Amino acid sequence: MIFSRFTASALVLLFVFIVISSCSKIVEVELPDSEPFLVVEGSIRNGEIPLVLLSKSAGYFDPISVSLEGYYLSGADVTVSVDGTPYLLDEVCTDALPSFALEEVSNALGVSAEVLLEFPICAYTSFNEPALVGSFGSRYDLNVIYDTIEVSASSKLENLIPIDTSYFQIPATATNDSLGLMATSYTDPDTLGNSYRWSSRRVSKDPSFIYPLGSAWDDSFGNGIPFEFLAFRYSSDFEAEPDGEAGFWKTGDTVLVRLESIDKAAYSALLSFEASVSAQGNPFAPPTNVASNIEGGLGWWIAYSASVDTVFCN
């Protein structure tokens, strides 16, 4: 009797094993190879010259290097047309720049001058063409030819929407009387379709202006009215924060606050990029194709109309 029960149990287990093993299948997904895209990181601001960086997209399983060496591309023909008149940008490498120009590039990239000298990169700009200094209401068309790849983009430098007020605010519920948030207010014009981006920089602490996640928005929820918001402080990459100070400004800081007007295409590209970044690490997030305002490539070319205010945190 015992033997028969054992035999029956063994047969049941064997049957279950056969069913399970027959249902399992190793799925191998072959990712097709694709041609790399040209990636553009370009901008121009009121009163400033254009700056364009070029790189190439990488495959999902391609090795990643933290070094800047060889990352940005040289040897391209980069043209910016101002209201229809084309100007060829100069290729400049950071190890050959005069000190004033190196400082400008360092501020724009958020990378120290020392690093740019030790690991030089090449960018495209112009220091001698007055027509390429950003001015309100002008349209800037970008065209890039690299090897056999050609990409283009267009962006308008919108009229200035100034900051009304900006100030340091310690919340009433704060447990530390030296840490606070940054308040900024402006008045949106009565025409629908304005888009914005916000950033800040602590003088003598941050290498450049830092955009928080969620830095871009439009006037679809508040057209033609005064608008005020509070912002937490974002840190630069790899910055170690003292305990309890992450996300806050503190008394004694001098902060540059920057509100920028951007066109609709730039806003759409930035919104898509930030949505993709915010979904990283979420296993339930659907795959997305990040939008771009670059025809034939990736990245963005943005004309920024910037209003800057200085806040003393007291």
Helices and strands as residue ranges (DSSP letters): H 2-23, E 38-45, E 51-56, E 77-82, E 85-88, E 90-93, G 94-96, H 99-109, H 113-118, E 122-125, G 130-132, E 139-146, E 149-156, E 163-169, E 179-187, E 195-202, E 216-218, G 219-221, E 226-231, E 249-250, E 254-262, H 264-278, E 298-312
